[in-house]
Amino acid sequence: MKVIITDPIAPAGVQILRDAGFTVDERPGLKPDELIKVIPEYDAIIVRSATKVTAEVIEAGKNLKVVGRAGVGLDNVDRKAAEAKGIKVVNTPEATSISVAELALGLMFACARSIPQATASLRTGKWEKKAFHGIELWGKTLGIIGSGRIGSELAKRALALGMKVLVLEKPEVEVRYGERCSREQLLAESDFISLHVPKTPETYHMLNREAFAKMKKGVIIINCARGGVIDEEALYQALQSGQVAMAALDVFEKEPLEDYKLFSLPQVIGTPHIGAQTKEGQYRAGVQIAERVRDALKGV
């Protein structure tokens, strides 16, 4: 059987597939039309976030049995189309949980102490010691929206720092760290709000103009989840008014980022969707997705 890998994964993962007896072709950077042309040859495809496994790709995949996503989200895989053709979709939701949680925490520190702004000031030759008055995380309230693997890892670390942690989650989902709360309580009491939910019709623009108006004035917003769960125009207005003091964003509604309007504001910092981009996280993701694709192809 043949496996195509269209986004780079850890070499150890590639070796696992070859050791299992599969022919493995690494073809990063394939354009959508090129992928549609070659996919009929393959029994499995492994992607990360760049490649889009659309309904057209799945329809063209005459021999396709497994779609593997090395990472958490499945936004780039048409799961309904795959299910309709009996194609198994597997991912690695736990592989990069610590990586993303640590980035969220790092962004909280960066906002609390204006680290990027102070660095930029130094680069211009200034010594603005009195310009950057920070706050401590200790004693502050962190509101976490979504208590899955990443949200739970962030909650553990925040509790260790002496923060109060409020968690908004569905009733049927266990909250392992922090205190379960209502949406109203989280918005009203949180000094920091960090999102850890997938992008769905229910979560789309869940932080909108109405939500920002209910927040504590001066709240700090962190998003390392998915673009689209925050209404970016409403966030811009809330930052301009001072209702939101700072925002740190790793994800955006349109990626790669085209509209840099938010970054015209000095109280916004960001990263280009690097939450999972650690050596350790990518190694785990590559190995785990290879193992899951291997097992699925072998019927284990």
Summary of the structure (lengths in Angstrom):
residues: 300
radius of gyration: 21.0
end to end distance: 15.3
largest distance: 64.8
contacts: 1011
relative contact order: 0.15
helix: 39%
strand: 18%
